Amino acid sequence: MWENYTPSKPLPVEGGIKSHSRKGEFTKSWWGKRWIDALESFEDAKRLTRGRSYARKGQVLDIHVSKGSFSADVQGSRKEPYQVTIEMEELSESAWQLVLEALAKKAIYTAELLAGKLPQDIEVLFQEVRVPLLPSSYADLSTDCSCPDWSNPCKHVAAVLYLLAEELDRDPFLLFHLRGMERETFLNKLEALSFDTSLPLKKEVEKATPLSPDPEMFWTQGKIDEEWLAGGFEKPPQEGTLLKSLGKFPFWRGEKDLPTALAALYKEASQKGLELLDPREA
């Protein structure tokens, strides 16, 4: 009977979250690869293969992130999408305090974390204080799906987990979020522990007067220094520098990454700006 079984095909989706990986590995970072290792410790190759296919086709409609858990809607072969939930054990306040105190003693760790990077051997530090960071196997993940498949993980759960692994490359602090600590809270606590509060504070920089939110006042308050206008203007050497510095958009749905997709608009905006500031450019 099972020899003649043909797997059902998922309904096509427009605007789903597609993996940027089209073949080969899903992640480049060591923490992303560890996440994949935990998933693939569940040795059902067929379901994992179909999960990778779902992730690459964009069958995952959306992913919602909260402390200690993710939820997602995944389009399968039925009309109604399936609901997927994934949870990890949140760390206690005392466990996080142990981690923060250990990290604060290592200046290089603090510098890398404040720069948005995970130190290469940070997992060792977590192990030294006996606090888990990454899942060591699939058993460390609590997952569920509303589909009728009895296996866990099913292909829908696997698709979400592969996309999460790819997202960890962009934002490794999602790991901390899953363990119950938001990025800003973590960094603020780490910074407070890492810097000597007995040192004299730097002189506060004089704050500029904020602009009025009133539309009628916004364009009339303050005058532009004529010397500033006299210097001439040039196109910036790179388009969209600020946007590029922000990195990839979380769970981006486009075929191109966001800076590439907006490149033409930035180029046009630069030209319009030059025309407004210098009529000779018109």
Order of alpha helices (4+ residues) and beta strands (2+ residues): alpha-alpha-beta-beta-beta-alpha-alpha-alpha-beta-alpha-alpha-alpha-alpha-alpha-alpha-alpha-alpha
